[in-house]
């Protein structure tokens, strides 16, 4: 059975974004979402703008380091 044109377009669009955002390393996508959530909680919950600004690059570098160490072990 053939699917309809709009359904194929939606599926193709979703597959493009999945491959673009997640790609080969889904742990980096999850880390980015978690980092943004942590920074948002720090910013909105604790009202600590300076801590949020400092935490973002530190958490990003930590996530990249973990990803790199996992890739080197493989």
N, CA, C and O atoms as a MOPAC input file, in Angstrom:
PM7 MOZYME 1SCF
protein

 N      0.84600 1    -1.18100 1     0.00000 1
 C      0.00000 1     0.00000 1     0.00000 1
 C      0.88600 1     1.23700 1     0.00000 1
 O      1.85600 1     1.32000 1     0.75300 1
 N      0.55100 1     2.17100 1    -0.83100 1
 C      1.31300 1     3.40400 1    -0.94800 1
 C      0.79500 1     4.43900 1     0.04000 1
 O     -0.41100 1     4.60000 1     0.22400 1
 N      1.74400 1     5.14200 1     0.67700 1
 C      1.30800 1     6.18700 1     1.60100 1
 C      1.05700 1     7.47800 1     0.84000 1
 O      1.54400 1     7.66800 1    -0.27400 1
 N      0.29700 1     8.34600 1     1.45600 1
 C     -0.07300 1     9.59100 1     0.79300 1
 C      1.10100 1    10.55200 1     0.77400 1
 O      2.03000 1    10.43800 1     1.57200 1
 N      1.04400 1    11.48800 1    -0.13800 1
 C      2.10700 1    12.47800 1    -0.30300 1
 C      2.34100 1    13.30300 1     0.96100 1
 O      3.49600 1    13.46100 1     1.35600 1
 N      1.30100 1    13.84300 1     1.62200 1
 C      1.56500 1    14.61300 1     2.84300 1
 C      2.23500 1    13.78600 1     3.93400 1
 O      3.09600 1    14.29400 1     4.65200 1
 N      1.85000 1    12.51600 1     4.06600 1
 C      2.45700 1    11.66000 1     5.07800 1
 C      3.93400 1    11.42600 1     4.76600 1
 O      4.76900 1    11.45500 1     5.67000 1
 N      4.26400 1    11.19300 1     3.49200 1
 C      5.67000 1    11.01700 1     3.11500 1
 C      6.47400 1    12.27700 1     3.38400 1
 O      7.63400 1    12.18600 1     3.78700 1
 N      5.89800 1    13.44000 1     3.17400 1
 C      6.59800 1    14.70000 1     3.44000 1
 C      6.85600 1    14.87700 1     4.94500 1
 O      7.93800 1    15.30600 1     5.34400 1
 N      5.88000 1    14.55100 1     5.75700 1
 C      6.04000 1    14.66400 1     7.21000 1
 C      7.10100 1    13.68900 1     7.70300 1
 O      7.95200 1    14.05400 1     8.51400 1
 N      7.05300 1    12.45600 1     7.21900 1
 C      8.03900 1    11.45900 1     7.62300 1
 C      9.43200 1    11.87800 1     7.16600 1
 O     10.39200 1    11.75600 1     7.92700 1
 N      9.55400 1    12.36200 1     5.95400 1
 C     10.84500 1    12.82600 1     5.45600 1
 C     11.37500 1    14.00500 1     6.25200 1
 O     12.56700 1    14.07400 1     6.55000 1
 N     10.50000 1    14.92400 1     6.59300 1
 C     10.89200 1    16.08600 1     7.40800 1
 C     11.37200 1    15.64700 1     8.78700 1
 O     12.38600 1    16.14000 1     9.28200 1
 N     10.64400 1    14.72200 1     9.40400 1
 C     11.02900 1    14.22000 1    10.72700 1
 C     12.35400 1    13.46900 1    10.66400 1
 O     13.18800 1    13.61300 1    11.55800 1
 N     12.55500 1    12.67900 1     9.62900 1
 C     13.82100 1    11.94600 1     9.49600 1
 C     14.99400 1    12.90100 1     9.29100 1
 O     16.07600 1    12.68200 1     9.83600 1
 N     14.78400 1    13.96100 1     8.50700 1
 C     15.84100 1    14.94600 1     8.31600 1
 C     16.24500 1    15.55200 1     9.65000 1
 O     17.43400 1    15.59700 1     9.96500 1
 N     15.27700 1    16.02200 1    10.44700 1
 C     15.60000 1    16.66700 1    11.71700 1
 C     16.21100 1    15.68500 1    12.69900 1
 O     17.10400 1    16.05500 1    13.46100 1
 N     15.75200 1    14.44700 1    12.69900 1
 C     16.35000 1    13.43900 1    13.58300 1
 C     17.81700 1    13.23900 1    13.20500 1
 O     18.67600 1    13.22100 1    14.08600 1
 N     18.11800 1    13.09000 1    11.92300 1
 C     19.48900 1    12.89000 1    11.48800 1
 C     20.33400 1    14.14000 1    11.72400 1
 O     21.51100 1    14.03500 1    12.06900 1
 N     19.74900 1    15.30800 1    11.54300 1
 C     20.47600 1    16.56000 1    11.73900 1
 C     20.79400 1    16.79200 1    13.21200 1
 O     21.91900 1    17.16300 1    13.54700 1
 N     19.82500 1    16.58000 1    14.09300 1
 C     20.02200 1    16.85800 1    15.51400 1
 C     20.71900 1    15.72200 1    16.24600 1
 O     21.60800 1    15.97300 1    17.06000 1
 N     20.34500 1    14.50000 1    15.98000 1
 C     20.89500 1    13.36900 1    16.71000 1
 C     22.11200 1    12.80100 1    15.98700 1
 O     23.16300 1    12.61900 1    16.60100 1
 N     21.98800 1    12.52600 1    14.72300 1
 C     23.10700 1    12.03300 1    13.93700 1
 C     23.70500 1    10.75200 1    14.48300 1
 O     22.98700 1     9.82000 1    14.84300 1
 N     25.04600 1    10.71500 1    14.54400 1
 C     25.75000 1     9.51400 1    14.98200 1
 C     25.90600 1     9.43500 1    16.49200 1
 O     26.18700 1     8.36200 1    17.02600 1
 N     25.73200 1    10.54200 1    17.18100 1
 C     25.98200 1    10.55500 1    18.63000 1
 C     24.76000 1    11.07000 1    19.38300 1
 O     24.66900 1    12.26000 1    19.68200 1
 N     23.83200 1    10.18600 1    19.68500 1
 C     22.64300 1    10.61900 1    20.41200 1
 C     22.95800 1    11.12300 1    21.81500 1
 O     22.19100 1    11.91000 1    22.37000 1
 N     24.08800 1    10.67900 1    22.40800 1
 C     24.41900 1    11.14800 1    23.75300 1
 C     24.73100 1    12.64000 1    23.76300 1
 O     24.49500 1    13.30100 1    24.77400 1
 N     25.25400 1    13.18600 1    22.67300 1
 C     25.50600 1    14.62400 1    22.63100 1
 C     24.19800 1    15.41500 1    22.53600 1
 O     24.08100 1    16.49900 1    23.10700 1
 N     23.22500 1    14.86900 1    21.81900 1
 C     21.92000 1    15.53100 1    21.75200 1
 C     21.25300 1    15.53800 1    23.12600 1
 O     20.71000 1    16.55400 1    23.56100 1
 N     21.30400 1    14.39600 1    23.79700 1
 C     20.72100 1    14.31000 1    25.14000 1
 C     21.46700 1    15.23600 1    26.09000 1
 O     20.84600 1    15.91700 1    26.90600 1
 N     22.79800 1    15.26800 1    25.99100 1
 C     23.59400 1    16.15100 1    26.85100 1
 C     23.24100 1    17.61100 1    26.61000 1
 O     23.14400 1    18.38400 1    27.56300 1
 N     23.04800 1    18.00100 1    25.36200 1
 C     22.70100 1    19.39200 1    25.05900 1
 C     21.34600 1    19.76100 1    25.66000 1
 O     21.18600 1    20.85000 1    26.21100 1
 N     20.38100 1    18.86400 1    25.55600 1
 C     19.05800 1    19.12900 1    26.13100 1
 C     19.14100 1    19.21800 1    27.65200 1
 O     18.52300 1    20.09100 1    28.26300 1
 N     19.90500 1    18.31300 1    28.26000 1
 C     20.05600 1    18.32700 1    29.71700 1
 C     20.77900 1    19.59400 1    30.16800 1
 O     20.38100 1    20.21500 1    31.15400 1
 N     21.83000 1    19.98100 1    29.46100 1
 C     22.57500 1    21.19500 1    29.80700 1
 C     21.67800 1    22.41700 1    29.73500 1
 O     21.69200 1    23.25200 1    30.64000 1
 N     20.90300 1    22.52900 1    28.67400 1
 C     19.98700 1    23.66900 1    28.56200 1
 C     18.95200 1    23.66300 1    29.68400 1
 O     18.58600 1    24.71900 1    30.20000 1
 N     18.48500 1    22.48700 1    30.05800 1
 C     17.53500 1    22.39200 1    31.16200 1
 C     18.15300 1    22.80400 1    32.48500 1
 O     17.52900 1    23.51500 1    33.27200 1
 N     19.38100 1    22.35800 1    32.73100 1
 C     20.06600 1    22.72300 1    33.97500 1
 C     20.29600 1    24.23100 1    34.03500 1
 O     20.07000 1    24.85800 1    35.07000 1
 N     20.74000 1    24.80200 1    32.93800 1
 C     20.98300 1    26.24700 1    32.90700 1
 C     19.67400 1    27.02000 1    33.07800 1
 O     19.65300 1    28.05700 1    33.74200 1
 N     18.59500 1    26.53100 1    32.49500 1
 C     17.30400 1    27.19500 1    32.66300 1
 C     16.83400 1    27.13400 1    34.11300 1
 O     16.29000 1    28.10600 1    34.63600 1
 N     17.04400 1    25.98600 1    34.75900 1
 C     16.65600 1    25.86000 1    36.16800 1
 C     17.49100 1    26.78700 1    37.03900 1
 O     16.96500 1    27.43300 1    37.94500 1
 N     18.79300 1    26.85400 1    36.76600 1
 C     19.65700 1    27.76300 1    37.53300 1
 C     19.20500 1    29.20400 1    37.33100 1
 O     19.11600 1    29.97800 1    38.28400 1
 N     18.92600 1    29.54800 1    36.10400 1
 C     18.56200 1    30.93100 1    35.77000 1
 C     17.20100 1    31.31600 1    36.33300 1
 O     17.05100 1    32.37800 1    36.93700 1
 N     16.22300 1    30.46200 1    36.13600 1
 C     14.85500 1    30.80700 1    36.52500 1
 C     14.54200 1    30.43900 1    37.97400 1
 O     13.82600 1    31.16400 1    38.66400 1
 N     15.07500 1    29.32600 1    38.42200 1
 C     14.76300 1    28.86100 1    39.76400 1
 C     15.55300 1    29.57100 1    40.84000 1
 O     14.99400 1    30.00400 1    41.84800 1
 N     16.86100 1    29.69200 1    40.62700 1
 C     17.71600 1    30.28400 1    41.65500 1
 C     18.03400 1    31.75200 1    41.37900 1
 O     18.61300 1    32.42900 1    42.22900 1
 N     17.67000 1    32.23700 1    40.22400 1
 C     17.93600 1    33.62200 1    39.82600 1
 C     19.43000 1    33.94000 1    39.89600 1
 O     19.83000 1    35.02300 1    40.32400 1
 N     20.23800 1    32.98100 1    39.47100 1
 C     21.68800 1    33.13500 1    39.46400 1
 C     22.17500 1    33.23500 1    38.02400 1
 O     22.59400 1    32.23600 1    37.44000 1
 N     22.12100 1    34.43400 1    37.45100 1
 C     22.51200 1    34.61500 1    36.05600 1
 C     23.99400 1    34.34000 1    35.84000 1
 O     24.36900 1    33.70900 1    34.85200 1
 N     24.83500 1    34.80700 1    36.75200 1
 C     26.28000 1    34.60400 1    36.58700 1
 C     26.62800 1    33.12300 1    36.64000 1
 O     27.46800 1    32.65600 1    35.86900 1
 N     26.00100 1    32.39000 1    37.52800 1
 C     26.25000 1    30.95000 1    37.61900 1
 C     25.77900 1    30.25000 1    36.35200 1
 O     26.45500 1    29.34300 1    35.86500 1
 N     24.64700 1    30.64700 1    35.81600 1
 C     24.13100 1    30.04100 1    34.59000 1
 C     25.06500 1    30.30900 1    33.41600 1
 O     25.30000 1    29.42400 1    32.59300 1
 N     25.59900 1    31.53100 1    33.33600 1
 C     26.51600 1    31.87900 1    32.25200 1
 C     27.80600 1    31.07700 1    32.37200 1
 O     28.36900 1    30.66600 1    31.35800 1
 N     28.27900 1    30.85000 1    33.58000 1
 C     29.50900 1    30.08000 1    33.77600 1
 C     29.26000 1    28.58500 1    33.60300 1
 O     30.13900 1    27.86600 1    33.12600 1
 N     28.09200 1    28.11400 1    33.97700 1
 C     27.80400 1    26.68200 1    33.92300 1
 C     27.64900 1    26.17300 1    32.49300 1
 O     28.02300 1    25.03700 1    32.20300 1
 N     27.11100 1    26.98600 1    31.60500 1
 C     26.84400 1    26.52500 1    30.23900 1
 C     28.10600 1    26.03500 1    29.53300 1
 O     28.11900 1    24.89100 1    29.07900 1
 N     29.16300 1    26.83200 1    29.41400 1
 C     30.34900 1    26.30200 1    28.72500 1
 C     31.04800 1    25.18300 1    29.49400 1
 O     31.60900 1    24.27100 1    28.88700 1
 N     31.01900 1    25.24700 1    30.82300 1
 C     31.66100 1    24.18900 1    31.59900 1
 C     30.96500 1    22.84400 1    31.39100 1
 O     31.62000 1    21.81700 1    31.21800 1
 N     29.64700 1    22.86200 1    31.41100 1
 C     28.90100 1    21.62100 1    31.18600 1
 C     29.05800 1    21.12800 1    29.75200 1
 O     29.10700 1    19.92000 1    29.51600 1
 N     29.13600 1    22.04700 1    28.79300 1
 C     29.31800 1    21.65700 1    27.39100 1
 C     30.68400 1    21.00400 1    27.18900 1
 O     30.78700 1    19.98100 1    26.51300 1
 N     31.72100 1    21.58300 1    27.76400 1
 C     33.05800 1    20.99700 1    27.64800 1
 C     33.09900 1    19.63600 1    28.34900 1
 O     33.72500 1    18.70300 1    27.84600 1
 N     32.45500 1    19.51800 1    29.47500 1
 C     32.40600 1    18.22600 1    30.17700 1
 C     31.69500 1    17.17900 1    29.33100 1
 O     32.15300 1    16.03900 1    29.24800 1
 N     30.59100 1    17.54500 1    28.70800 1
 C     29.86100 1    16.59600 1    27.85900 1
 C     30.70100 1    16.17700 1    26.66200 1
 O     30.71000 1    15.00400 1    26.29100 1
 N     31.39900 1    17.11700 1    26.06000 1
 C     32.26600 1    16.76600 1    24.93800 1
 C     33.42100 1    15.88400 1    25.38500 1
 O     33.82300 1    14.97800 1    24.65600 1
 N     33.95600 1    16.13300 1    26.56200 1
 C     35.02300 1    15.29200 1    27.08600 1
 C     34.55500 1    13.86700 1    27.32800 1
 O     35.26500 1    12.91600 1    27.00200 1
 N     33.37600 1    13.71300 1    27.89400 1
 C     32.81900 1    12.37600 1    28.11700 1
 C     32.58600 1    11.67700 1    26.78600 1
 O     32.88900 1    10.49300 1    26.64600 1
 N     32.05200 1    12.39600 1    25.81500 1
 C     31.80700 1    11.81100 1    24.50400 1
 C     33.12000 1    11.40900 1    23.83400 1
 O     33.19900 1    10.35200 1    23.20900 1
 N     34.13300 1    12.23500 1    23.96200 1
 C     35.43000 1    11.91900 1    23.37200 1
 C     36.05600 1    10.69200 1    24.02800 1
 O     36.60500 1     9.83100 1    23.34100 1
 N     35.97700 1    10.61100 1    25.33400 1
 C     36.55100 1     9.44800 1    26.01600 1
 C     35.80400 1     8.16300 1    25.65100 1
 O     36.41500 1     7.10200 1    25.52500 1
 N     34.49900 1     8.26100 1    25.48500 1
 C     33.73500 1     7.08200 1    25.05500 1
 C     34.09600 1     6.67800 1    23.63200 1
 O     34.16600 1     5.48900 1    23.32300 1
 N     34.32600 1     7.65800 1    22.76600 1
 C     34.67400 1     7.35700 1    21.37000 1
 C     36.07400 1     6.75200 1    21.28300 1
 O     36.31800 1     5.87700 1    20.45200 1
 N     36.98000 1     7.20300 1    22.11900 1
 C     38.34300 1     6.66200 1    22.08700 1
 C     38.38800 1     5.23100 1    22.59100 1
 O     39.23900 1     4.45500 1    22.15600 1
 N     37.48800 1     4.86200 1    23.50300 1
 C     37.44500 1     3.49400 1    24.01600 1
 C     36.92500 1     2.50000 1    22.97000 1
 O     37.25600 1     1.31500 1    23.01200 1
 N     36.11600 1     2.98900 1    22.04400 1
 C     35.52300 1     2.09600 1    21.00900 1
 C     36.51300 1     1.69500 1    19.97600 1
 O     36.17400 1     0.95700 1    19.05100 1

